């Protein structure tokens, strides 16, 4: 739109991709008219309102832009004809410019001259934060970008609640009602806001928090441009994240806060911890007691806790608390470059310092946060849902038990390490002795046959085992003239036993993908089935040289095989292709996880792009690769019933519909996810004649 054009009530301007529309609307049951921007989905979803406090009472509204680049909302009827109801301001006013009004596919309505932006709606949010918006402060101009709730569903005027960045101390996100803090999202910890659980971090978002001399703001970008997201502040004060689900043509709620009583600001007062799964939810820090026990006993915790023994300044130490939402940082001090030990030393030098923590928990942790005096609004996540470590100061006299426990843990670790070392030496010597024995003629064949017979007895295979020479003779050394046919796993030969009985022998190909589990299923099933069209199974023979591909966890751990086992294998292959790494040659020594565990850790940390092979990363579309990683992780989930079937996998890879969040995979041994108990890799050795099966848990 240019100065010679306008938008009247009943007309609209649509973004290039058709995602957003700007025009006039009436919210809910109201008859008042407002200029707004909305998602072009049904039902219409408004994300921004211009004249939220000055509604039009009729349909005579007109939107124009003047020659100076100022947007004007005019009331073009009655005695106040052409009166201005609302107008934008511009950062660059000048005569004789050629302004253009444009609605982007991000939902940003802007006025520009060439590449210069004169004004944009993203600088003046209402109740909705869209991807690409900045929430926070321009410290040079003093402009604050924050969310403000509607009064109600029929009235977009300023409501009771505001969500903004508090830049006092170390900046944190807070929700206010008037001037009172209602709840906190907390400070940025390098991955997300401290109070956000792990589940809110999605790989479809790339989020960042900027703190420098000129500005302080939070911003997120969508990696999948086709996805529709919105973060809203409701009239009742709830903060919610929605995504558009095209299958149901509706907005699906992903997350809402406050969701538990502990989310209320300072519910437990000072120097206490609130944990929603405990009863009671509030508890004083160790070494503290409630300030007013009578009030505390009737669940009035707001006065908090006080120390039993005062700090001695020169003779203090620290106790570590994990999984914490950091306390109020409005009176804290921070440094981006310090390491944790420097942070502790600095805290000990200041008698008023009561706690310290890493400012950034990504990449092993960095930066320093110091608290002084009382610690307000500390909360603890249920296990494995998020949070970080904080070190709280106590007199040494109250840390004796703590230090004894730590010493006991260290001694236990040393003893365990020594035990493992000795066991490894013994195992190594045992393996050397066995290798020497196996080198003797005949011993290797004998060992293979005994081992396979034992394994198959464990697998409950009933038919008897035949010796290889007997089968070779019966089939005339697998002569081509005896070949009856060939299948996916090998060839079938006609043979005759010494007693004259005709037999059919299936010989596994060396390149066959059939492993011990498939062989077990086939043998035990055919042995038990009786049908006029099915020949009787007389026996089996296992000797040879093949290796299984990627074994599903339900088989490795429990000996079970499911219809979803091939899906698990496919998921591993997808992750290998994307990362450029083989699963049997990769291990993350820092976190002690394999390739699947490494991919899961990056996913839960919101950094899936770190998995992509460097060569592939230069030539791929990020949203497509992230979708492949998403599908791969869905395929390697621990429980077979959680995995999609292969027909669904094909649709997932080819479609653009929103995928379900994956659950923890098997064989992931990281500290934040419950690992499958697999004591060691299972190995099965056989001779190189018909087939060799080596079982390796992937």
Secondary structure, DSSP 8 states (H G I E B T S, - for coil): --TT--EETT-EEE-TTSSEEEEEE--TT---BEEEEEESSSS-EEEEESSTTS-BSSS-EEEEE-TTS-EEEEE-SSTTTTEEEEE---SS--SS---EEEE-TTS-EEEEETTEEEEEGGGS--SEE-TT-EEEEETTTTEEE-EEEEEETTEEEEEEEEEEEE-SSS-EEEEEETTEEEEEEEEB-SSSBTTS-GGG--TTEEEEEEESSSEEEEEEEESSTT--EEEEE-TTS-EEEEEEETTTTEEEEEEEES-SGGGSTTTT-BTEEE-TTSSSSEEE-TTEEESSHHHHHTT--TT-EEESS---SSSEEEEEEEEEE----TT-EEESS--HHHHHHHHHT-TTEEEEE-SB-GGG-B-EEEEES--BSEEE-STTS--EEEEEEEEGGGSHHHHHHHHHHHHHHHHHHHHHHHHHHHHHHHHHHHHHHHTSTTHHHHHHHHHHHHHHHHTT--SEE--HHHHHHHTTTT-GGGEEEE-SSEEEEEEE-TTS-EEEEEEE-TT----HHHHHHHHHHHHH--BTTB----EE--------S-B-HHHHHH----TTHHHHHHHHHHHHHHHT--GGG--BTTTTB-HHHHHHHHHHTT-GGGGS-HHHHTTS-HHHHHHHHHHHHHHTBSSGGGS--HHHHHHHHH--S-------BTT---TTS------S-------SSS------B-
